[in-house]
């Protein structure tokens, strides 16, 4: 069945200061996610709103230098300052410059950290595809090992919080890997909605990619294994999706798929960096390990930009995001796609 991109616009009317009572209007567009029904709100004028906080990043590099002396993820301390596995055949997984070890403060039955670069502080535009590739491959190797001891914990999460505005407590770049007996709530919603959609005879993700490429508004690039689009109804600002064609879980990714993904990711981060953005969240939405559900669900990653690091900044999560689950977005997905096409050729 055809995918429905449902939206509507409302107009807010008011007289701003200095307008002598003259009316001004701003348009707010409501968009409904075509799979889950989740709503988001877009008002591009919000990007211009005043913020009573410093606008120039002056302290980040200085903070990074100070934190380097005690960072547990730096090469000279990683073997003495990080915990070790007790159930796996290795204490830590070590591949080249990459380390995987347990999270000291877990929020999952199986919760590990992947340090994928030896350098303590790396601006987004300087992280290489090779570093990303090593980190993702090591994370998948850990998940494959985990399958041999706990098959029930079959729902993985591979995520990245980069810098404090994205929730990272340690500046040194690192991934987080989780495995549980149930998927996170939003992943569960997407899997269930995808399965229900398939009852009509089609795969939502396959049809989404066809539809977006035909429309061209939010389509960025399609490779052999990975397609890149911007989200019609974003969860966060400057949200981009990487969709793995015909794959449903992280353990189904081979070296070629990983390599294609990290090349696109590096291009995206170059765009973020050149746009003055240095903080982000990334998460892979995965089906169960060892179970191919690609008939109706495709593995995909979402990447969103977060506020630029500063000694004090305005967070982009407020009451609507945290308590109403309705994100407020300040750039249209269509404008974002047009900007990204110059980076992902």
Phi and psi in degrees as GROMACS dihedral restraints (atoms count N, CA, C in turn):
[ dihedral_restraints ]
;  ai    aj    ak    al  type     phi  dphi    fc
    3     4     5     6     1   -68.1    20    10
    4     5     6     7     1   141.1    20    10
    6     7     8     9     1   -75.6    20    10
    7     8     9    10     1   133.2    20    10
    9    10    11    12     1   -99.4    20    10
   10    11    12    13     1   118.2    20    10
   12    13    14    15     1   -98.9    20    10
   13    14    15    16     1    88.8    20    10
   15    16    17    18     1   -89.8    20    10
   16    17    18    19     1   131.6    20    10
   18    19    20    21     1  -152.0    20    10
   19    20    21    22     1   157.3    20    10
   21    22    23    24     1  -152.7    20    10
   22    23    24    25     1   160.9    20    10
   24    25    26    27     1  -122.7    20    10
   25    26    27    28     1   138.3    20    10
   27    28    29    30     1  -117.9    20    10
   28    29    30    31     1   160.7    20    10
   30    31    32    33     1  -119.7    20    10
   31    32    33    34     1   127.9    20    10
   33    34    35    36     1   -99.6    20    10
   34    35    36    37     1   127.6    20    10
   36    37    38    39     1  -115.3    20    10
   37    38    39    40     1   135.3    20    10
   39    40    41    42     1  -166.6    20    10
   40    41    42    43     1   169.1    20    10
   42    43    44    45     1  -112.1    20    10
   43    44    45    46     1   116.4    20    10
   45    46    47    48     1   -77.0    20    10
   46    47    48    49     1   164.6    20    10
   48    49    50    51     1   -56.7    20    10
   49    50    51    52     1   138.1    20    10
   51    52    53    54     1    83.8    20    10
   52    53    54    55     1     1.6    20    10
   54    55    56    57     1   -94.0    20    10
   55    56    57    58     1     0.2    20    10
   57    58    59    60     1    55.0    20    10
   58    59    60    61     1    39.6    20    10
   60    61    62    63     1    84.0    20    10
   61    62    63    64     1    -5.0    20    10
   63    64    65    66     1   -67.1    20    10
   64    65    66    67     1   139.6    20    10
   66    67    68    69     1   -80.3    20    10
   67    68    69    70     1   139.2    20    10
   69    70    71    72     1  -122.0    20    10
   70    71    72    73     1   155.0    20    10
   72    73    74    75     1  -128.8    20    10
   73    74    75    76     1   148.8    20    10
   75    76    77    78     1  -130.5    20    10
   76    77    78    79     1   137.6    20    10
   78    79    80    81     1   -94.3    20    10
   79    80    81    82     1   134.0    20    10
   81    82    83    84     1  -117.4    20    10
   82    83    84    85     1   121.4    20    10
   84    85    86    87     1  -101.1    20    10
   85    86    87    88     1   129.0    20    10
   87    88    89    90     1   -98.8    20    10
   88    89    90    91     1   131.1    20    10
   90    91    92    93     1  -126.9    20    10
   91    92    93    94     1   138.4    20    10
   93    94    95    96     1  -105.8    20    10
   94    95    96    97     1   126.5    20    10
   96    97    98    99     1   -60.2    20    10
   97    98    99   100     1   127.2    20    10
   99   100   101   102     1   -69.6    20    10
  100   101   102   103     1   -13.2    20    10
  102   103   104   105     1   -99.4    20    10
  103   104   105   106     1   -54.6    20    10
  105   106   107   108     1   -96.5    20    10
  106   107   108   109     1   -16.5    20    10
  108   109   110   111     1    85.0    20    10
  109   110   111   112     1     2.2    20    10
  111   112   113   114     1   -67.4    20    10
  112   113   114   115     1   141.2    20    10
  114   115   116   117     1  -102.8    20    10
  115   116   117   118     1   148.0    20    10
  117   118   119   120     1  -134.7    20    10
  118   119   120   121     1   164.2    20    10
  120   121   122   123     1  -124.6    20    10
  121   122   123   124     1   137.0    20    10
  123   124   125   126     1  -124.1    20    10
  124   125   126   127     1   125.2    20    10
  126   127   128   129     1  -140.9    20    10
  127   128   129   130     1   104.8    20    10
  129   130   131   132     1   -68.9    20    10
  130   131   132   133     1   -18.1    20    10
  132   133   134   135     1   -67.4    20    10
  133   134   135   136     1   -23.4    20    10
  135   136   137   138     1   -64.9    20    10
  136   137   138   139     1   -20.5    20    10
  138   139   140   141     1   -65.9    20    10
  139   140   141   142     1   -19.7    20    10
  141   142   143   144     1   -97.6    20    10
  142   143   144   145     1    -0.7    20    10
  144   145   146   147     1   -64.5    20    10
  145   146   147   148     1   145.7    20    10
  147   148   149   150     1   -70.8    20    10
  148   149   150   151     1   144.9    20    10
  150   151   152   153     1  -127.8    20    10
  151   152   153   154     1   124.7    20    10
  153   154   155   156     1   -85.9    20    10
  154   155   156   157     1    50.7    20    10
  156   157   158   159     1  -139.6    20    10
  157   158   159   160     1   161.0    20    10
  159   160   161   162     1   -59.2    20    10
  160   161   162   163     1   138.5    20    10
  162   163   164   165     1   -99.9    20    10
  163   164   165   166     1    -9.0    20    10
  165   166   167   168     1  -108.3    20    10
  166   167   168   169     1   130.2    20    10
  168   169   170   171     1   -79.1    20    10
  169   170   171   172     1   106.9    20    10
  171   172   173   174     1  -116.5    20    10
  172   173   174   175     1   -20.1    20    10
  174   175   176   177     1  -104.6    20    10
  175   176   177   178     1   -10.8    20    10
  177   178   179   180     1   -63.2    20    10
  178   179   180   181     1   -50.1    20    10
  180   181   182   183     1   -62.9    20    10
  181   182   183   184     1   -39.0    20    10
  183   184   185   186     1   -64.2    20    10
  184   185   186   187     1   -42.7    20    10
  186   187   188   189     1   -62.2    20    10
  187   188   189   190     1   -41.9    20    10
  189   190   191   192     1   -61.9    20    10
  190   191   192   193     1   -41.1    20    10
  192   193   194   195     1   -64.0    20    10
  193   194   195   196     1   -40.9    20    10
  195   196   197   198     1   -66.7    20    10
  196   197   198   199     1   -38.6    20    10
  198   199   200   201     1   -73.7    20    10
  199   200   201   202     1   -22.0    20    10
  201   202   203   204     1   -57.9    20    10
  202   203   204   205     1   -34.6    20    10
  204   205   206   207     1   -66.6    20    10
  205   206   207   208     1   -22.0    20    10
  207   208   209   210     1  -122.1    20    10
  208   209   210   211     1     6.2    20    10
  210   211   212   213     1   -65.6    20    10
  211   212   213   214     1   122.2    20    10
  213   214   215   216     1   -73.4    20    10
  214   215   216   217     1   -12.3    20    10
  216   217   218   219     1   -94.3    20    10
  217   218   219   220     1    -8.3    20    10
  219   220   221   222     1   -72.0    20    10
  220   221   222   223     1   150.9    20    10
  222   223   224   225     1   -54.4    20    10
  223   224   225   226     1   -36.2    20    10
  225   226   227   228     1   -74.9    20    10
  226   227   228   229     1   -10.6    20    10
  228   229   230   231     1  -124.3    20    10
  229   230   231   232     1   -10.9    20    10
  231   232   233   234     1   -60.0    20    10
  232   233   234   235     1   -31.1    20    10
  234   235   236   237     1   -85.2    20    10
  235   236   237   238     1    -9.9    20    10
  237   238   239   240     1  -116.0    20    10
  238   239   240   241     1   -15.8    20    10
  240   241   242   243     1  -115.7    20    10
  241   242   243   244     1     6.4    20    10
  243   244   245   246     1  -120.6    20    10
  244   245   246   247     1   151.4    20    10
  246   247   248   249     1   -72.1    20    10
  247   248   249   250     1   172.6    20    10
  249   250   251   252     1  -128.1    20    10
  250   251   252   253     1   154.4    20    10
  252   253   254   255     1   -72.9    20    10
  253   254   255   256     1   147.1    20    10
  255   256   257   258     1  -115.6    20    10
  256   257   258   259     1   -16.0    20    10
  258   259   260   261     1  -104.6    20    10
  259   260   261   262     1   -12.7    20    10
  261   262   263   264     1   -97.6    20    10
  262   263   264   265     1   164.4    20    10
  264   265   266   267     1   -72.7    20    10
  265   266   267   268     1    -1.0    20    10
  267   268   269   270     1  -135.0    20    10
  268   269   270   271     1   152.1    20    10
  270   271   272   273     1   -74.1    20    10
  271   272   273   274     1   -45.2    20    10
  273   274   275   276     1  -137.7    20    10
  274   275   276   277     1   152.4    20    10
  276   277   278   279     1   -93.9    20    10
  277   278   279   280     1   122.8    20    10
  279   280   281   282     1  -124.6    20    10
  280   281   282   283     1   117.8    20    10
  282   283   284   285     1  -131.9    20    10
  283   284   285   286     1   103.0    20    10
  285   286   287   288     1    64.0    20    10
  286   287   288   289     1  -121.9    20    10
  288   289   290   291     1   -90.8    20    10
  289   290   291   292     1     7.2    20    10
  291   292   293   294     1  -103.9    20    10
  292   293   294   295     1   136.5    20    10
  294   295   296   297     1  -128.1    20    10
  295   296   297   298     1   139.2    20    10
  297   298   299   300     1  -124.7    20    10
  298   299   300   301     1   129.5    20    10
  300   301   302   303     1  -152.8    20    10
  301   302   303   304     1   166.8    20    10
  303   304   305   306     1   -66.0    20    10
  304   305   306   307     1   150.8    20    10
  306   307   308   309     1   -76.7    20    10
  307   308   309   310     1   130.1    20    10
  309   310   311   312     1   -69.6    20    10
  310   311   312   313     1   -21.0    20    10
  312   313   314   315     1  -130.3    20    10
  313   314   315   316     1    72.7    20    10
  315   316   317   318     1   -74.5    20    10
  316   317   318   319     1   154.2    20    10
  318   319   320   321     1  -128.7    20    10
  319   320   321   322     1    34.3    20    10
  321   322   323   324     1  -154.3    20    10
  322   323   324   325     1   157.0    20    10
  324   325   326   327     1   -57.5    20    10
  325   326   327   328     1   -43.3    20    10
  327   328   329   330     1  -121.7    20    10
  328   329   330   331     1   112.9    20    10
  330   331   332   333     1  -139.1    20    10
  331   332   333   334     1   111.2    20    10
  333   334   335   336     1  -120.2    20    10
  334   335   336   337     1   165.0    20    10
  336   337   338   339     1  -120.2    20    10
  337   338   339   340     1   136.9    20    10
  339   340   341   342     1  -115.5    20    10
  340   341   342   343     1   112.6    20    10
  342   343   344   345     1   -90.4    20    10
  343   344   345   346     1   117.4    20    10
  345   346   347   348     1  -111.5    20    10
  346   347   348   349     1     6.2    20    10
  348   349   350   351     1  -147.5    20    10
  349   350   351   352     1   143.9    20    10
  351   352   353   354     1   -76.9    20    10
  352   353   354   355     1   -14.2    20    10
  354   355   356   357     1   -82.5    20    10
  355   356   357   358     1   132.1    20    10
  357   358   359   360     1   -67.1    20    10
  358   359   360   361     1   -43.0    20    10
  360   361   362   363     1  -129.6    20    10
  361   362   363   364     1   124.7    20    10
  363   364   365   366     1  -136.6    20    10
  364   365   366   367     1   115.6    20    10
  366   367   368   369     1   -58.1    20    10
  367   368   369   370     1   153.1    20    10
  369   370   371   372     1   -51.8    20    10
  370   371   372   373     1   -44.5    20    10
  372   373   374   375     1   -70.6    20    10
  373   374   375   376     1    -5.5    20    10
  375   376   377   378     1  -105.9    20    10
  376   377   378   379     1    -7.0    20    10
  378   379   380   381     1   -75.3    20    10
  379   380   381   382     1   129.0    20    10
  381   382   383   384     1   -90.9    20    10
  382   383   384   385     1   155.8    20    10
  384   385   386   387     1   -57.1    20    10
  385   386   387   388     1   -34.4    20    10
  387   388   389   390     1   -63.7    20    10
  388   389   390   391     1   -39.2    20    10
  390   391   392   393     1   -67.1    20    10
  391   392   393   394     1   -44.2    20    10
  393   394   395   396     1   -61.3    20    10
  394   395   396   397     1   -43.7    20    10
  396   397   398   399     1   -61.0    20    10
  397   398   399   400     1   -44.9    20    10
  399   400   401   402     1   -61.5    20    10
  400   401   402   403     1   -42.6    20    10
  402   403   404   405     1   -66.3    20    10
  403   404   405   406     1   -42.5    20    10
  405   406   407   408     1   -69.5    20    10
  406   407   408   409     1   -42.6    20    10
  408   409   410   411     1   -63.7    20    10
  409   410   411   412     1   -39.8    20    10
  411   412   413   414     1   -66.1    20    10
  412   413   414   415     1   -38.5    20    10
  414   415   416   417     1   -64.3    20    10
  415   416   417   418     1   -40.8    20    10
  417   418   419   420     1   -67.3    20    10
  418   419   420   421     1   -38.2    20    10
  420   421   422   423     1   -60.8    20    10
  421   422   423   424     1   -41.7    20    10
  423   424   425   426     1   -60.5    20    10
  424   425   426   427     1   -45.9    20    10
  426   427   428   429     1   -62.3    20    10
  427   428   429   430     1   -38.2    20    10
  429   430   431   432     1   -66.4    20    10
  430   431   432   433     1   -36.0    20    10
  432   433   434   435     1   -65.9    20    10
  433   434   435   436     1   -41.7    20    10
  435   436   437   438     1   -61.1    20    10
  436   437   438   439     1   -34.5    20    10
  438   439   440   441     1   -58.7    20    10
  439   440   441   442     1   -29.7    20    10
  441   442   443   444     1   -75.5    20    10
  442   443   444   445     1   -17.8    20    10
  444   445   446   447     1  -113.2    20    10
  445   446   447   448     1   -18.3    20    10
  447   448   449   450     1  -150.8    20    10
  448   449   450   451     1    83.7    20    10
  450   451   452   453     1   -70.4    20    10
  451   452   453   454     1   -21.4    20    10
  453   454   455   456     1   -69.3    20    10
  454   455   456   457     1   -30.9    20    10
  456   457   458   459     1   -83.4    20    10
  457   458   459   460     1    70.1    20    10
  459   460   461   462     1  -101.5    20    10
  460   461   462   463     1     0.5    20    10
  462   463   464   465     1  -104.8    20    10
  463   464   465   466     1   107.8    20    10
  465   466   467   468     1   -94.3    20    10
  466   467   468   469     1   157.0    20    10
  468   469   470   471     1  -133.1    20    10
  469   470   471   472     1   128.9    20    10
  471   472   473   474     1  -119.1    20    10
  472   473   474   475     1   118.0    20    10
  474   475   476   477     1  -136.8    20    10
  475   476   477   478     1   161.6    20    10
  477   478   479   480     1  -142.4    20    10
  478   479   480   481     1   119.2    20    10
  480   481   482   483     1  -105.5    20    10
  481   482   483   484     1   114.9    20    10
  483   484   485   486     1  -106.1    20    10
  484   485   486   487     1   112.0    20    10
  486   487   488   489     1    76.3    20    10
  487   488   489   490     1   160.1    20    10
  489   490   491   492     1   -54.4    20    10
  490   491   492   493     1   -38.7    20    10
  492   493   494   495     1   -60.0    20    10
  493   494   495   496     1   -20.6    20    10
  495   496   497   498     1   -95.8    20    10
  496   497   498   499     1     2.8    20    10
  498   499   500   501     1   101.2    20    10
  499   500   501   502     1     4.9    20    10
  501   502   503   504     1   -79.4    20    10
  502   503   504   505     1   126.3    20    10
  504   505   506   507     1   -86.5    20    10
  505   506   507   508     1   -16.6    20    10
  507   508   509   510     1  -121.8    20    10
  508   509   510   511     1   132.7    20    10
  510   511   512   513     1   -70.5    20    10
  511   512   513   514     1   -35.0    20    10
  513   514   515   516     1   -54.4    20    10
  514   515   516   517     1   124.4    20    10
  516   517   518   519     1   -58.3    20    10
  517   518   519   520     1   134.2    20    10
  519   520   521   522     1  -160.7    20    10
  520   521   522   523     1   150.2    20    10
  522   523   524   525     1   -94.4    20    10
  523   524   525   526     1   162.8    20    10
  525   526   527   528     1  -120.0    20    10
  526   527   528   529     1   137.6    20    10
  528   529   530   531     1  -124.5    20    10
  529   530   531   532     1   126.5    20    10
  531   532   533   534     1  -123.8    20    10
  532   533   534   535     1   152.1    20    10
  534   535   536   537     1  -144.2    20    10
  535   536   537   538     1   125.2    20    10
  537   538   539   540     1  -135.0    20    10
  538   539   540   541     1   173.3    20    10
  540   541   542   543     1   -83.9    20    10
  541   542   543   544     1    -6.5    20    10
  543   544   545   546     1  -140.1    20    10
  544   545   546   547     1   153.2    20    10
  546   547   548   549     1   -77.5    20    10
  547   548   549   550     1   160.7    20    10
  549   550   551   552     1   -57.5    20    10
  550   551   552   553     1   157.1    20    10
  552   553   554   555     1   -54.1    20    10
  553   554   555   556     1   -48.4    20    10
  555   556   557   558     1   -69.5    20    10
  556   557   558   559     1   -32.7    20    10
  558   559   560   561     1   -67.1    20    10
  559   560   561   562     1   -41.7    20    10
  561   562   563   564     1   -60.0    20    10
  562   563   564   565     1   -42.8    20    10
  564   565   566   567     1   -61.3    20    10
  565   566   567   568     1   -42.6    20    10
  567   568   569   570     1   -68.2    20    10
  568   569   570   571     1   -40.3    20    10
  570   571   572   573     1   -64.3    20    10
  571   572   573   574     1   -46.6    20    10
  573   574   575   576     1   -64.3    20    10
  574   575   576   577     1   -42.3    20    10
  576   577   578   579     1   -67.1    20    10
  577   578   579   580     1   -35.7    20    10
  579   580   581   582     1   -66.5    20    10
  580   581   582   583     1   -40.9    20    10
  582   583   584   585     1   -65.8    20    10
  583   584   585   586     1   -40.2    20    10
  585   586   587   588     1   -65.5    20    10
  586   587   588   589     1   -40.6    20    10
  588   589   590   591     1   -60.3    20    10
  589   590   591   592     1   -37.5    20    10
  591   592   593   594     1   -66.9    20    10
  592   593   594   595     1   -16.5    20    10
  594   595   596   597     1   -63.5    20    10
  595   596   597   598     1   -22.1    20    10
  597   598   599   600     1   -81.3    20    10
  598   599   600   601     1    -5.6    20    10
  600   601   602   603     1   106.3    20    10
  601   602   603   604     1    -0.3    20    10
  603   604   605   606     1  -126.0    20    10
  604   605   606   607     1   164.3    20    10
  606   607   608   609     1   -98.6    20    10
  607   608   609   610     1   119.2    20    10
  609   610   611   612     1   -54.9    20    10
  610   611   612   613     1   -44.1    20    10
  612   613   614   615     1   -69.4    20    10
  613   614   615   616     1   -38.6    20    10
  615   616   617   618     1   -64.4    20    10
  616   617   618   619     1   -44.8    20    10
  618   619   620   621     1   -69.6    20    10
  619   620   621   622     1   -32.9    20    10
  621   622   623   624     1   -61.5    20    10
  622   623   624   625     1   -46.1    20    10
  624   625   626   627     1   -64.4    20    10
  625   626   627   628     1   -41.2    20    10
  627   628   629   630     1   -62.5    20    10
  628   629   630   631     1   -46.1    20    10
  630   631   632   633     1   -64.2    20    10
  631   632   633   634     1   -44.8    20    10
  633   634   635   636     1   -67.0    20    10
  634   635   636   637     1   -36.5    20    10
  636   637   638   639     1   -68.7    20    10
  637   638   639   640     1   -38.0    20    10
  639   640   641   642     1   -65.7    20    10
  640   641   642   643     1   -42.3    20    10
  642   643   644   645     1   -70.5    20    10
  643   644   645   646     1   -42.7    20    10
  645   646   647   648     1    78.5    20    10
  646   647   648   649     1    -8.1    20    10
  648   649   650   651     1   -68.4    20    10
  649   650   651   652     1   -41.1    20    10
  651   652   653   654     1  -119.7    20    10
  652   653   654   655     1     1.7    20    10
  654   655   656   657     1   -77.5    20    10
  655   656   657   658     1   131.4    20    10
  657   658   659   660     1  -110.2    20    10
  658   659   660   661     1   -53.9    20    10
  660   661   662   663     1  -162.4    20    10
  661   662   663   664     1   147.4    20    10
  663   664   665   666     1  -129.1    20    10
  664   665   666   667     1   125.4    20    10
  666   667   668   669     1  -107.7    20    10
  667   668   669   670     1  -165.5    20    10
  669   670   671   672     1   -67.4    20    10
  670   671   672   673     1   -35.9    20    10
  672   673   674   675     1  -119.7    20    10
  673   674   675   676     1   -26.5    20    10
  675   676   677   678     1  -127.0    20    10
  676   677   678   679     1   133.7    20    10
  678   679   680   681     1  -114.1    20    10
  679   680   681   682     1   142.7    20    10
  681   682   683   684     1  -115.7    20    10
  682   683   684   685     1   127.9    20    10
  684   685   686   687     1  -138.8    20    10
  685   686   687   688     1   163.1    20    10
  687   688   689   690     1   -97.5    20    10
  688   689   690   691     1   148.3    20    10
  690   691   692   693     1   -76.3    20    10
  691   692   693   694     1   133.4    20    10
  693   694   695   696     1   -60.8    20    10
  694   695   696   697     1   -44.0    20    10
  696   697   698   699     1  -122.1    20    10
  697   698   699   700     1    87.5    20    10
  699   700   701   702     1   -69.3    20    10
  700   701   702   703     1   152.7    20    10
  702   703   704   705     1   -85.8    20    10
  703   704   705   706     1   -32.1    20    10
  705   706   707   708     1  -143.6    20    10
  706   707   708   709     1   173.7    20    10
  708   709   710   711     1   -68.8    20    10
  709   710   711   712     1   141.6    20    10
  711   712   713   714     1    49.9    20    10
  712   713   714   715     1    48.6    20    10
  714   715   716   717     1   -80.1    20    10
  715   716   717   718     1   133.0    20    10
  717   718   719   720     1  -127.2    20    10
  718   719   720   721     1   143.5    20    10
  720   721   722   723     1  -118.0    20    10
  721   722   723   724     1   136.1    20    10
  723   724   725   726     1  -110.9    20    10
  724   725   726   727     1   119.6    20    10
  726   727   728   729     1  -113.1    20    10
  727   728   729   730     1   125.4    20    10
  729   730   731   732     1   -91.3    20    10
  730   731   732   733     1   110.5    20    10
  732   733   734   735     1   -68.7    20    10
  733   734   735   736     1   122.6    20    10
  735   736   737   738     1    76.8    20    10
  736   737   738   739     1     8.2    20    10
  738   739   740   741     1  -116.5    20    10
  739   740   741   742     1   141.0    20    10
  741   742   743   744     1  -116.6    20    10
  742   743   744   745     1   -13.4    20    10
  744   745   746   747     1  -145.5    20    10
  745   746   747   748     1   161.4    20    10
  747   748   749   750     1   -61.3    20    10
  748   749   750   751     1   -36.9    20    10
  750   751   752   753     1   -73.6    20    10
  751   752   753   754     1    -5.9    20    10
  753   754   755   756     1   -87.4    20    10
  754   755   756   757     1    -4.1    20    10
  756   757   758   759     1   -82.0    20    10
  757   758   759   760     1   131.0    20    10
  759   760   761   762     1  -101.9    20    10
  760   761   762   763     1   176.2    20    10
  762   763   764   765     1   -55.2    20    10
  763   764   765   766     1   -36.5    20    10
  765   766   767   768     1   -67.9    20    10
  766   767   768   769     1   -44.1    20    10
  768   769   770   771     1   -63.3    20    10
  769   770   771   772     1   -41.6    20    10
  771   772   773   774     1   -62.8    20    10
  772   773   774   775     1   -44.2    20    10
  774   775   776   777     1   -62.3    20    10
  775   776   777   778     1   -42.1    20    10
  777   778   779   780     1   -64.8    20    10
  778   779   780   781     1   -40.4    20    10
  780   781   782   783     1   -63.7    20    10
  781   782   783   784     1   -47.1    20    10
  783   784   785   786     1   -68.2    20    10
  784   785   786   787     1   -28.5    20    10
  786   787   788   789     1   -65.0    20    10
  787   788   789   790     1   -43.3    20    10
  789   790   791   792     1   -66.9    20    10
  790   791   792   793     1   -39.8    20    10
  792   793   794   795     1   -61.3    20    10
  793   794   795   796     1   -43.3    20    10
  795   796   797   798     1   -60.6    20    10
  796   797   798   799     1   -37.9    20    10
  798   799   800   801     1   -66.1    20    10
  799   800   801   802     1   -41.7    20    10
  801   802   803   804     1   -61.4    20    10
  802   803   804   805     1   -43.6    20    10
  804   805   806   807     1   -68.5    20    10
  805   806   807   808     1   -29.0    20    10
  807   808   809   810     1   -64.6    20    10
  808   809   810   811     1   -41.9    20    10
  810   811   812   813     1   -61.9    20    10
  811   812   813   814     1   -48.4    20    10
  813   814   815   816     1   -54.7    20    10
  814   815   816   817     1   -49.7    20    10
  816   817   818   819     1   -61.5    20    10
  817   818   819   820     1   -44.6    20    10
  819   820   821   822     1   -72.7    20    10
  820   821   822   823     1   -12.3    20    10
  822   823   824   825     1   -93.5    20    10
  823   824   825   826     1     4.6    20    10
  825   826   827   828     1    85.7    20    10
  826   827   828   829     1    16.5    20    10
  828   829   830   831     1  -106.0    20    10
  829   830   831   832     1   134.7    20    10
  831   832   833   834     1  -129.2    20    10
  832   833   834   835     1    -6.1    20    10
  834   835   836   837     1  -120.3    20    10
  835   836   837   838     1   145.4    20    10
  837   838   839   840     1  -157.8    20    10
  838   839   840   841     1   164.8    20    10
  840   841   842   843     1  -120.7    20    10
  841   842   843   844     1   141.9    20    10
  843   844   845   846     1  -136.2    20    10
  844   845   846   847     1   140.6    20    10
  846   847   848   849     1  -147.7    20    10
  847   848   849   850     1   135.2    20    10
  849   850   851   852     1   -89.1    20    10
  850   851   852   853     1   127.0    20    10
  852   853   854   855     1   -96.0    20    10
  853   854   855   856     1   106.3    20    10
  855   856   857   858     1  -117.4    20    10
  856   857   858   859     1   144.4    20    10
  858   859   860   861     1   -76.3    20    10
  859   860   861   862     1  -178.2    20    10
  861   862   863   864     1   -68.2    20    10
  862   863   864   865     1   144.8    20    10
  864   865   866   867     1   -65.2    20    10
  865   866   867   868     1   139.9    20    10
  867   868   869   870     1    74.0    20    10
  868   869   870   871     1    10.6    20    10
  870   871   872   873     1  -137.5    20    10
  871   872   873   874     1   116.1    20    10
  873   874   875   876     1   -86.3    20    10
  874   875   876   877     1   109.1    20    10
  876   877   878   879     1  -115.4    20    10
  877   878   879   880     1    27.3    20    10
  879   880   881   882     1   -68.5    20    10
  880   881   882   883     1    -6.8    20    10
  882   883   884   885     1   -61.0    20    10
  883   884   885   886     1   -29.3    20    10
  885   886   887   888     1  -135.3    20    10
  886   887   888   889     1    -9.5    20    10
  888   889   890   891     1  -136.5    20    10
  889   890   891   892     1   132.5    20    10
  891   892   893   894     1  -110.5    20    10
  892   893   894   895     1   136.0    20    10
  894   895   896   897     1   -56.6    20    10
  895   896   897   898     1   137.4    20    10
  897   898   899   900     1  -152.2    20    10
  898   899   900   901     1   157.1    20    10
  900   901   902   903     1  -119.4    20    10
  901   902   903   904     1   141.7    20    10
  903   904   905   906     1  -113.5    20    10
  904   905   906   907     1   135.6    20    10
  906   907   908   909     1  -125.3    20    10
  907   908   909   910     1   128.9    20    10
  909   910   911   912     1  -129.3    20    10
  910   911   912   913     1   146.9    20    10
  912   913   914   915     1   -84.2    20    10
  913   914   915   916     1   145.7    20    10
  915   916   917   918     1  -118.0    20    10
  916   917   918   919     1   169.0    20    10
  918   919   920   921     1   -55.9    20    10
  919   920   921   922     1   148.7    20    10
  921   922   923   924     1   -65.5    20    10
  922   923   924   925     1   139.1    20    10
  924   925   926   927     1   -60.7    20    10
  925   926   927   928     1   141.8    20    10
  927   928   929   930     1  -159.5    20    10
  928   929   930   931     1   167.4    20    10
  930   931   932   933     1   -62.5    20    10
  931   932   933   934     1   -28.7    20    10
  933   934   935   936     1  -151.1    20    10
  934   935   936   937     1   128.5    20    10
  936   937   938   939     1  -141.9    20    10
  937   938   939   940     1   163.8    20    10
  939   940   941   942     1   -91.2    20    10
  940   941   942   943     1   118.1    20    10
  942   943   944   945     1   -67.3    20    10
  943   944   945   946     1   148.6    20    10
  945   946   947   948     1   -93.6    20    10
  946   947   948   949     1     6.0    20    10
  948   949   950   951     1  -106.5    20    10
  949   950   951   952     1   116.7    20    10
  951   952   953   954     1  -121.0    20    10
  952   953   954   955     1  -154.7    20    10
  954   955   956   957     1   -64.3    20    10
  955   956   957   958     1   -36.2    20    10
  957   958   959   960     1   -67.1    20    10
  958   959   960   961     1   -40.4    20    10
  960   961   962   963     1   -72.0    20    10
  961   962   963   964     1   -49.1    20    10
  963   964   965   966     1   -80.0    20    10
  964   965   966   967     1   -37.8    20    10
  966   967   968   969     1  -108.4    20    10
  967   968   969   970     1   -20.7    20    10
  969   970   971   972     1  -109.7    20    10
  970   971   972   973     1   -10.6    20    10
  972   973   974   975     1    57.1    20    10
  973   974   975   976     1    37.1    20    10
  975   976   977   978     1  -127.7    20    10
  976   977   978   979     1    98.7    20    10
  978   979   980   981     1   -64.1    20    10
  979   980   981   982     1   147.6    20    10
  981   982   983   984     1  -110.2    20    10
  982   983   984   985     1   121.8    20    10
  984   985   986   987     1  -114.9    20    10
  985   986   987   988     1   141.3    20    10
  987   988   989   990     1  -113.5    20    10
  988   989   990   991     1    14.0    20    10
  990   991   992   993     1  -145.3    20    10
  991   992   993   994     1   133.8    20    10
  993   994   995   996     1   -70.6    20    10
  994   995   996   997     1   145.1    20    10
  996   997   998   999     1   -58.3    20    10
  997   998   999  1000     1   -31.1    20    10
  999  1000  1001  1002     1   -68.4    20    10
 1000  1001  1002  1003     1   -42.8    20    10
 1002  1003  1004  1005     1   -64.9    20    10
 1003  1004  1005  1006     1   -38.7    20    10
 1005  1006  1007  1008     1   -63.3    20    10
 1006  1007  1008  1009     1   -43.5    20    10
 1008  1009  1010  1011     1   -61.2    20    10
 1009  1010  1011  1012     1   -42.8    20    10
 1011  1012  1013  1014     1   -62.1    20    10
 1012  1013  1014  1015     1   -38.4    20    10
 1014  1015  1016  1017     1   -68.0    20    10
 1015  1016  1017  1018     1   -38.4    20    10
 1017  1018  1019  1020     1   -72.3    20    10
 1018  1019  1020  1021     1   -26.2    20    10
 1020  1021  1022  1023     1   -61.6    20    10
 1021  1022  1023  1024     1   -24.1    20    10
 1023  1024  1025  1026     1   -74.9    20    10
 1024  1025  1026  1027     1   -20.2    20    10
 1026  1027  1028  1029     1   -99.1    20    10
 1027  1028  1029  1030     1   -31.1    20    10
 1029  1030  1031  1032     1  -110.0    20    10
 1030  1031  1032  1033     1    87.0    20    10
